[in-house]
Amino acid sequence: MKLKKGDNVKIISGKDRSKTGKITHVFLKENRIVVEGVNIHKKHSRPKKQGQKGQIIQMPMPIHVSNAMIVCKNCGKAVRTGMKKIENKKFRVCKKCGGEL
């Protein structure tokens, strides 16, 4: 998977198309990511104690990696990524501008 926690991504398909956000969690085995502010679902919680009210909690749910593209820091556009090896270190590279991600 070419996306990591902390990357800024743009959603390219689904109900949240064209939204951008930061990756907060990565599920490697399922090929899914959680992006803040994207794919928000409402969860109803029961009251824990007597006299307390129930709540509706909004929480982001995972989306598939194929529905997101990384946003280049230099270009500011959603881009594909490539790998570059310099002195036994691998770097992710923007395919449009060639800048480091």
N, C-alpha and C positions, 0 to 999 in steps of 0.2 A: 504494500500500500504506500502511495507516495504522499499522503497527507499525514500531518502530525498534529499533536495537541498544541494549541497556540497559534496555528496558521489562520490567516484570514481567507475565507472562501466565499464564493458567490454561488448561489443555488441556480441551476440551469434548467430544472424541470420540476413539475409538481405544483401544488397550490401556492407555494412560497417562492415561485420563480422570480428571479432578479433581486432577491434580498441578499444582503451580505452579513457576515458575522464571524465570530471567532470560534474555533473548535474547542469545546470544553472536555470532551471525552471521546476516546477511540476504542471501538470493539474490533480487534484484529480478526478473530475467528469468524465473525458474522459479516465482515466488511461494511460496518456501519459506523457513523459518526454522530455526535450530538453537537449541534451548533446553537449558540445562544440567540434567542429571539426567532428561531425558525422551528416549524412543526410543533407549535404549542398546543398541548392538550389540557383539558380541565379534568382534575381528579377531585371527586367528592370525598371528604373525610368525615367520619362520624365524630361526635363529641367524645372526648376522652374522660372527662369528669362530669359529675352531675351538675347541672346549671350552666355548663359551657355550651356554646353553640357549635354546630358543624360548620365546616369551611369548604370553599371551592378553591383548590390550589392549582395554579397554572404551572405546568412543567414542560420543558422541551423533551421531545421524544427523538429517538435515533432515526436517521435517514440513511439510505444507501450511498456509498461513496461515489457511485457513478452519477449521482444527481448533483454533485458539487465540483467546482473547479477552483483551484488556488488563485488568489489575486496577487499579481506581481507587485513588489514594493516600488520598483522603478517605473514600470509602465502604468500601473494602476488599473490594469485590465485582467480579466480572467484568462489564464493561459494554461497550456500544457507544459509539463515539466520534463526535463532531461537530466541525465547524470553526467558529471564531469569529474575526472580523477586527476588530482594534482598532489604529487608527493605522498602517495599512499593514503590520501584523504578524499572521500567522496563528497561532492557538493551537488545540491539540486540547482538546476539552471533553468531560467525562463527560455522557452523556445522562440519567443518573439524578439526580445531585446538581447538575450544572452547574459543578462544579469543574474547574480546569485540570489537564491531565495533564502 
